[in-house]
Amino acid sequence: MALLLMVTADQPKSAAHEQTPGAIDYVIVDADPNLSGIQDCRSVSPGQTFGIDFIVDGINAADSDDFASGGNIGFNFASGDFTSPTIDFTPGAIDDVPGFTAMPQGSTTTKVAGLTHVSRGYLNFEASAPELVGEIVAARATLTTAAASGTLTAIGITKTSPLDGSWDFFLGFSTQVQPTNVESATIAIGVICDEDGDGVADADDLCPATGTGDAVDTNGCSDAQTDSDADGICDPGAPSGGPSGCTGSDNCPDTPNTSQDNSVHPATPEGDACEDPDSDLVFDISDNCPDTANPGQENTDVSLEAAGAGVIGDSAGDACDEDDDNESGAETQDPGASAATCPSGTLPVWADCVETYLGTAIDDNCTGAPGPGGDAFPPDTNTDGNVNMLDVFPMFPVWLQPVQAPPAIDPGRRYDLNADGTLNLMDVFLMFPSWLSSCT
């Protein structure tokens, strides 16, 4: 049977430890002093004798007059986990650090589960020790594993005694200088070091912290760690393909996009299924105005066509459609300056900005149903649903007269179809493409 012993801790190991004046920032267990760096796991065999280091890190006593009056380091363990445990305070541990000495108190072979102090030593600090700055190995424990019991035994690091775990490494300092953080290690007896329990040794695991029970590939990577949206395309930078064997690099790692389409905004790396540059919460793949916010996706001409109106709807939503009701057909004009809201250049003849100038409805193409009706079709000036001479006659009283632009109120503006500020033959000519027609 295999035995996995885990050291619990206040927080994960930090890559860099700050040195706070007058404080001890970290106490750390290094599971394998023979390897460079601090090892948070070590695999050993039943009956193997090995050492682990107890490290005090982030020390800075330069500004402290009462750094610590003393403390102790000791072990506490459950009977049967280890035999012959010792703690070494000899040179190479802390005795060779100026102003920092150890007074071993000996060991005991008594093994009472839960509260046995196997070895213990007091650490004396001088009142001011400016040379005591940085990281030191405070003690080295030499352990011999007993036969694996097949149980999981938690090893806890505590800051003070009394101890309450089954196997503990503890450090007690004065109340003025308690360690700020306690960091962890794992001793794996008869099994591999496998922190996430996925069956792949930590040294070979390219995806640590795999979810409990998740299937993994030979590199220790689950599908959730390599293909977040499960579309068969690997997340960018995924170290492996996961058990399902994803490939490529996903342009939408959090949104399924199996086609990897990026046709709407090809100059950007995001795919159509996840890109939303206008921030209207509608992705490009389905946005009828991909560059203009149109959160409701309103499209009047499509709605009118579906209702039976005599227009053909287009794919552009109202927020980006120059002619919401699409009554212009193929006819265009370059509106005059009086329609100040119109951009320069050629537009649909009855573009929204022209209708706004004239005062006609931009959301309907005809005076009758379907649609809201009213004065809706610009060349139908008398709103009878037909375009003929009866629409020209209302112009005569103001013929060749200047027209006032908005916001001035001028009834004659309704007939200035080309928005040039004057009623003349140019306005009549714009009626001809619809002459003698009826709107529906």
N, C-alpha and C positions, 0 to 999 in steps of 0.2 A: 504494500500500500504506500501511497505517496503522501507526504506532509508538506503543506505550504504554510509558512509563517509570514505574517504581514505586519510591518510596523505602521501603525496609524499615525497621522500627523494633523497639525492645525491647518496647513495649507500646502499646496504643491511646491516642489523645489524651485527656487528662483535661480536664474542664470547669473545674476550679479547681486551682490549683497552690499547695501550701503553701510557705512560705518557711522553710527550716531554717537556723538560725544557722550561719555559717561554711561554707555549702555552696552548690552549684549543683544545683538539683533537676531541671531540665529543659533540654534543647536541642531546639529545634523548627524545622522548616521551614514557612514560610507560602508556599504555592504562588502566591498572588495578593495582593500587598500593597495593591492598589488597592481591594480589598473589605474591609469591616469584619470583624473577627474573624480567626481563623487558618483559612485554607482548606487542606484536606488534598488537594485535587485542582484541577488547572487544565487546560483544553483549549486547545491552541494549534495553529496551522497550520504546515505545513512552510515554513521560511524566515522565520518570525515571530521578532522580537526581543522578549524579555520579561524581567522580573525576578522573582526569588524572594528572600525574606528568611530569614536565619539568625538565630534569636532565642534569647537566653539568658534563661531564665525562672526564677522562684522564687529569685532571688538574695537573700541576706542575709549581708552581710559584717561586720555591726556588731560581732560578738563574735569575729572572727577576727583573729589577728595574722599569719597566713601564708596569706591567702586564696588567693593563687596568685602564683607568681613569673613566670609567663608561659605562653603557649600559642600555638597557631597555628590558622588557618582556611585551608582550601584546597580545591581541586577536583582530581579525578582522573577521567578519562573515556576511553571508547573512541573511537578515531578515526572520524569520520563522524557521530557523534551530534549534535554542536554545532559551531558556528564562532564565533570571536571571544568566548570566555568571559572575563569580568572579574569581579573582586570589588572592591566599593567600600567604602573605610573612611573616606570623607569625612564632614563634618558631616551629621547626619541618620542616620548609622550610630552609631559609638561615640565619635568624637573629642570630641564635646561633652558627654560624661559626666565629671564631676570624678573624678580618680583612676583613669581607665580610658582608656588611649590605645592607638592602633594605629600600628605602624611597617610600612607596606607594603614588601614585598621585591620588588615588581615581578611581571611576568608573563612567560610564555614561550609561544611559538607552537608549540613542539614537541609533537606529539601521538603519544605512544607508548601504545598501549592498555594499560590496567591500572595503570600506575605513573607517569603524567604529572602533575606538580604545575603546574597551569595558572596559579594565582595563590595567593599566600601572604602572610600578615601575622602579626606577633607582637602579642599583646595583653599589655600591662603593667598590673599591678594594684598599687596602693599597699598597703603592709603593713596599714593599717587604713583602711577607706573606709566610714564609717557612712552616707554619702549614697548608696552603691551598694546600693540595696534595691529589689526589684521586678523589672520586665521591661524589657529593652533590646533593640533591634535591633543585633546585633553586626556584621552585614555584609549587603550586598545583592549578589547575583550577577546579572549581566546576561548573558543567553544568547541566541544566535540559532540556531534549529533548522536542521539540514541537511535534505536530502531524506529523507523517511521511508524506512527500509530494509525495512520489513515484518517486523522481528524485535521481540521483546519484550526490552528491556534493563532489568535491575534497577538501580536507584540505591540504594546503601546509605549510611547515615549511620554513621560510625565515631567512636569517642571518641578514638582515638589513631592515629598512623601507625606503621608503613607500611600502605598501603592494599592491599586485595586484590580490590576489585570492579572493574566495568567503568566505573562512573561514581559517584564518591563525594563527599560533602560531609563533611568531617571537622573535628573540634575536638580539639586536644590541650592539656590543662592539666597542671599539676603533679600528681604522684601524690597529693598531699594533698586535692585538690579536683577529683575527676573527676565529671562529670555523673551523677546518679543514674539518670535516664531519658532515652531518646532517642526522639523522636516522628517520625511519618512524613508524607510528602506524595506526590502522584502528579502527574507531568507527562504528559498524554495528547496525543501529536502526531498530528494528523489524525484523531482519534477523539474521542468524547464521554467525559467523566468517568463511568465506570460501574464502580464498585468491585466490585460483585457479578457483573458480566458478564452481566446479564440483558437487555441491549439497551435499557434505559431509563436516561436520563441521571440522575446522582445528584440533580441539582436538582429533578427531577420524580418521583423514585423514592420512593413512600410506604412501601415495604417493603425497606429495605436488608438486605444479607446473605442474599439469596435463594440457595438451594442450587444448586450447579453443575448446569446442564442443566435445571433446573425451568422449566416453561412459566409465563409470567406474563401478566397483563392489561396494559392500557395504563398502569396506575399502578405497574407493576413488582412486583406482588404475586402470589405463587404460591398454589395451593390450600392448601399446607401452612402458609402464613403467615396465611391468612384463615379456614380451616375445618379445624382440627386433626384432628377425628374424621371428616371427609369424610361428614357426614350431610346436607349441603346447607344447614345453618343456620350463619351466620357466627359466628366467635368474638366474644365481647363486645368492642367497641371496634375491630373489624377496619376498617382504613381503606378497604377495597375488597372487591369480591366475588370476586376471583381469576378465573382463566380459566373455571372452571365456573359462576361466577355465583351464589355463595351469597347468601342473604338472611336478614334477621332477626338476632336476637341469641340465641345458643345458651345454654340454661339448664344444659347439660352439655357444655362445650366439649371435653372430653377423652374423652367417651363418647357413641357414637351414640345419639341420642334424637330421631328424626325427628318423632315425634308431639308432642314437647315436653310430655308429661304431667307434671303436678305436683299430683296429686290426693291423695297420701298425707300430705304436709305442705305444704299450699298457702300457708301463711304464710311459708315460707322461699323464697329465690330459686332454689335448686337443684332440678333436675328429679328425677323418680323414678328415672331411670336411673343417677344418680350420687350420690344422697344416701344417707347411712348414719349417722344420728344415734346409733344404738346401738353403732356401731363394731364390729360383728361380721363385717365384710367381706362382707356381703350387702346389695346395694343395695335401696332401697325397692321397686323395681319387681317384685322376686321374693322379698322378705323376708316370711315368714309371721308374724314378730313385729317390725314396723318400729321399735318403741320399746323393745324388750327384747332384749338380746343372745341370739341363738339360732344360733350359728355353724354347728351341724350341721343346722339346719332340721328337727329331730325333730318329728313330728306323730303321736302314738300312735293317736288315733282314726281317722285316715286309714289307717294301717297295719293296724289291726284290721278295718276295713271291707273293705279289699282282700283280707284273709285269710279273709273269710267270717264274721266275728263279727256279732252282731246289733246293731250300732251304726251310726250315720250319722256319718261324719267331717266335720269342719269345717275352715275355712282357717286357723284359729289354731294356731300351733306350740305345743309343750309349754311353752315358757318364758313364754308369755303366755295360755295357755288355762286357765280356772278348773277345767275338768273334762277331764283328758287323755284318759280312756277314753270319754268321752261317754255314759256309762250312765244319766245323769239324764234324757235326753230333754227334754221341756218342763217337767218338774216342778222346783219351786224351794222353798227354805226360807230363813229367816233364822236361821242357827245360833245356839245359845246361847253364853254367854260361856266355857263350858268348852273350846270349840274356839278357843283363844286365838290361833291363827295365822290364823283367818279374818277378813277385813275385815268391817266392819259393813255391814248391808244385805242385800238379797236375792241369793242365789247359787243355782246349780244344786243340786238337792237332795243329790246325792252329789259335791259339789265336792271337789277334791283336798285342801283343808284339812280337810274333814269326814272324809274317808277316812283321812287321817293321824291324826286324833284317834281314830277307831275302830280303827285298825290294819289296815284292809283295803288291798288293792293299788290304787294309782292308775293302773297301766299295763295293767289288764285289766278286763273287764266281767263275767267269769263264771269259775266254778271249773274248767270244762273248756276244751278246745282250741276255737278257736285262742287264742293268747296264753299267757302263762306259767301261768295258772290259779291254784289256791290259793284263799284267802279273798279273793274279788275283788268280790262284789256285796253291798253293805251289807245289804239286807233279807233276803238268803239267809243267815241266821245259822248254819244248820247245814251250809252248803256242799254241799247236794245238788243244786243247780241249779234248785230250785223254791222259790217263795215261798208258804207256807201255814201252818197252825196249828203244824206242827212247828218253825217258826222262832220262834213266840211262846213255846212251852213253856220253852225255856232261860232265859227272862226271869224266871219265877216265883220261883226261889230268892232272887233279889235284888230282887224287886218293891218299889217305893217306897223303895228304899235309896239313899243318896247314893253318887255315883261319884267316885272320885278322878281328877283330871286328870293328864295327863303332867307330869313324868316318872315319877310314881308308877305302880307295877304294879298294875292292878286288872282282873281278867278281866271284871267286870261292865260295864266301859266299852264293850265290843264291842257291847252292846245299846242304848246311849244314843244312838239314831239322830238325835235333835235336839240333842244336845250341851248339854243344860241341866243336867247333873250329877245327874239322878235318872231311874230307870227307872219309866215310867208309861204311861198310855194314849196320850200324845202320841207316844211312840216307835212304838207299834203302828199308829197312824193313818198314819205315814209309809210303812208297808208296803202300804197299801191300793191305791195306783196300780199296784203290781206283783203284786197278790194273784192266786194261782193261775196265775201265769205261770212260764215256764221261760226261763232265760238261755242264750244260745249264744255 
